[in-house]
Amino acid sequence: MDVLSDAIAAMRTGRPHAGRTEKYAPWGVRFVSPGRAGFHAVLEGSAWLVPADGSAEPVPLGAGDVVFIAHSGGHAFVSEPGTPVEEIGLLPDGTWPKPPALRRVEGRPPSTVMVCGAYLLDENRPHPLLSELPDVVHLPAGDGGNGALRAALGLLGAELADPQPGTDTIVTSLLDTLLLLILRTWWLQVRGSTGELTGWAAALADPVVAAALRAIHSDPAHPWTVGELGALSSLSRAPFARRFTASVGTPPLAYLTWWRMTTAAGLLREADDAPLRSVAERAGYASEFAFAKAFKREFGMAPGRYRKLRAAG
């Protein structure tokens, strides 16, 4: 099981959306999208990223640069620092409105072309792969090893600029691909190139910890023990537990329980007709009672109520 793909799939609660915009200087926009993470990529021209709280200097962006906003920070993008910004949010249908600053100006080419994507993720239970990210992930075009990311952005921009039969499905697939490529680039290339690894960068790069994570994600219902997980890499119980806890941030069986509950919550959200007995078994519990007790301890409510609230909201 691919841990990165599995973590994102468990957090996703809705369909991603994207838009391609042609901007005519001077322009400035702030994307307001509570509960959403998203990326912004410059396809042509240039732009500036203005941090939400004003605590840092604006960041220049060039063609090919990608910015991922992990925590709905309300950052702004402008043609030049000091340009007034207009706040825009997603419409009820999930599309971005076009503020006046972004509308076509006849007789001259746009100063900037950008493509943006928004993801609806469960922020109440973020996986550490996302929660450990900085507020802004900036992937400059000049960094090596980003060929797949640039290719996917090019395909997405082309589909949005000239929709064809099948575009809706292609765009959704490309948005899922881009999210994984952005996170993989950050964790394995950017963090991996900084020398001493910590947190989930260390966990993904450590073959012992990664083997245990793959096993847990592949079969969360299995009654894993610390000794059994360590034995996957021929490591005894105590050294394995210390190594796992140091990088993941929680002991092996605590992470197993957390992932079981995360898996169960995803099943309750997505498969509203799945019997609770089936959900309990897939989460590693032999009885509905034991599962319901563990679920209520984790979420503060019974699984049936959780399902109803998620369906209503």
N, C-alpha and C positions, 0 to 999 in steps of 0.2 A: 504494500500500500504506500502511495506517495503521500507523505505527511503534509506537505505544503498544499497540495490539491485538496486533500481531505479536510484540512482546517478551514479553507476558504468555502468549500461546499457546505460545511456545517454552519457557518456564519451567515451565508447568503439567505436573505428573506424575500427577495423580489427580483424582478427583471432589471438588468442594467440598462442605462440609456446613454445616448451619445448625441453630439451635435458638432457640426463644422461651421465656423463663422469666419467671415471676411470683415476685417476691421479697418476703419479709415481714421487716421490720426486727425485731431487728438481724440483718444478714447480711453475710457476707464470703467471697469466693471468689477463688482464683487459678487461672487456666486454664493448665495445663501441657501444651504440645503441641509437642514438639521437631520441628523441620523444617517447621513450619507458620507461615504468616502468617495474620492474621485481623482482623476488625473487631468492635466492640461498639457498639451504638447504643441509647440510652435512648428508648423509645417513650412511657413514662409515668413520672411521679415524678422522682426524682433519684438520684444516686450519686456516689461519689468514686473517682477513679483513683489508686492508690498505686504509684508507680514501683518497679521491681523492686529496685534497689540502695539505695533509701532516700536517695539523694543530692539529691532534689528534694522539695518540698512536695506533698502530695496535691492533685489537680486536681478542682474541683467540676464535675459534669456535670449538665445539665438535660435536659428533654424535647427531643428532636430533635438532641442532640449525638451526634457519631460519633467514635469513636477507632479508628484503624488501627494495629495492632502489626505492624511490618514484619519484625522479626528475632527472633521467638520469645523475647521478653524476660522472660516470667514475671511480668508486672505483675498487680496485684490490684485488685479492685473491691469496695467496701464501702459499707454504708449510711451510716456515719459514720467519720471518722478514728479509729483506735485499735481498731476492731472486729476481733476475731480472724477469721482467714481459714481456709478449708478448701481444700486443693488438689484439683483434679479434672482428669482428662485424658480424651481421647477413648476410647471403648470400641472393641473390635476392629471393630465394624460402622460406625465413624465417627461415631456419635452421642455427645452429651454426657450423662453420667449426671446425675441430679438429687440433689445433696447435701441433707441434712436442712434446711439453712437456706433452700432454695428451694422446699420443698414447701408445698402449699396449707394455709392456716390457716382453718378453717371459721369463718364468722361475721364476717370482716373482709376488706376488699379488700387487694390487694397494695400495698406502699409503692413498688415499682418494677417496671416491665415492660421487659425488654431483649430484643433480638434480636442473636444473635452468628453470625458466619460464619467458617469455617476453610478455608484453602487449602493444599494440598500443592504446594509449589514446589521446583524444583531449586536448593537453596542452594549446591551445589558450583559452579554457573555462573550466578550472578545477573546479570541485565541491570542496567546502571547506573541505569536508571529506578527500580529497586527498591533497589539497594545504596546509592544516594545519599540515600535517605530517612532522616530521623531515626528513632530507635527508636520514638517515638510521634508519630503524626500526629493532631492534635486539630482537628476541624472543628466549631466551635460552630454551633448552630442559627441564631443571630442573624446569621451572615454572609450577605450577599446572594449571589445567583447560584447557589444550591444547590437550586433547585426540582426538578430531575430526580432528584437524589440523595434528597431527602425523599420524592418520589413512589414511587421504587423501594423504599425502606425500608417505606413504608406497605403496598405490595403484598406484600412479603415477610412482614411481620408478619401480615397477614390470611390468607395461605396457610398459614402455620405454625399459626395459631390455629384454623383451621377447614379441615382438609385436604379436598379434593374430588378427583374423578377428574382426573388430569393434574397433580396438585400436584407430584409428584417432578420432572417435567420443567420445570415453571414455576419451582420453587425453584432448580434448578440454573442455569437461564437468568438468573434475577434475581441470583444470587450472582455470576455472571460479569459481569453489567451493573454491579453495585455496585462490584466491584473496579476496573473501568475508570473509573467515575464518581468514586470516591474519589481515584484517582491523577490523573485529569484535573483535578479540583478543586484538588488540592494543587499540581500543577506549573504549571497555567496561571492559576489565580486567586490562590491564597495566595502562591506564590513569585513569580508574575507581578506582584503588587501591591506588592512590597517595594522597588521602584525598580530598582537595578542588578541585572541578572540574571547568574547564574553557572551553570556546569555544564549539566545537561540542561534546566533551565528556559530557559537561553539558547539551547540547541540547538533546542528545539522552537519557540521564538519567532522564531528567525532564519530568514528565508525562504531564504537561500542554503544554510545547513547542512541545514535541513529538507528541501529539495528533493533534496539528495544522499542523505540518509538514506532518503527514500522510494524513491529509485532503487535503492539497495543492497538494501533489504528487498523491493522488488518483483521484482527479478531478481538474486539473489546469484550465479547461475551466469555472468552476463555478465562478460567480461574487462574490468572497469572500470579506467580509468586516472585519475590525479589530474586531468589536463587535461580529460578527458571529463566528470568529475563537476563540475568548476568551470564548464565550458561550459554546463551546464544553467541556470546563472544569469548567464551572460555574464561570468564572472569568470576571470581568468587563473590559471594553475597555482599560483604561489607565494602570492599573497594568499588564494586559496581554501584552500590547505593550512593556512596559519597560522590562518585563521578557524575552520576545522573543528576543528583540534587544540585551540584555546583553549577551545572550549565542550564538545566531546565528551570531551576528555581523552586522545585517542589519534589518531595520524595517519589519514587516510582509508583507506589500503590496509590498515593494521593492523586497523582496525575491520571492514573488508570480510572479512578472513581470520577474525577472531573470530566474525563473524556467520555465515559459511559453516560453520564448525565447530559453532556452536550449532545451526544448522539441521540439519546432518547428525546431531548427537546426538539431536535431537528425532525425526527420521525413524527412527533406529535403535531408539529407545524405543517409539514408537507403531506403526510399521509393521514388525513383526518378520518379515514374509514378503517384504519388499522386497529385491530383489537388491542386493548391495553396488555393483554397476555403476551401478544406477539412483540410489542414494544419492550416489555419487561425481559423477554427471552433474549432479544437482540442486544439489550443493554447488560446482559450477564446476570440476570436475577431469575431464580427458579420459581418464584411466586409473585403474583400481582401485589400481594400485601407487602412483601419485602421491598419490592420496587417502589411502591407508592410511598412507603415510609422514607426511603432514601431520597426520593424525588422531592418530597415535601421538606425534608431537612435542607436540601440544596436550594430550592426555589421558593420556599415559604408557602407553597400551595400544592394541592393534590394534582396529579397529572391530568385528570379530567377537566378540572377548572382551568388549568394552564392552556389546554387545547381550546376550550371555549373562548377564553380571553384573546388568544392569538387569532382565532378565526374571526372574532368580532372587530379586532383592531388592525 
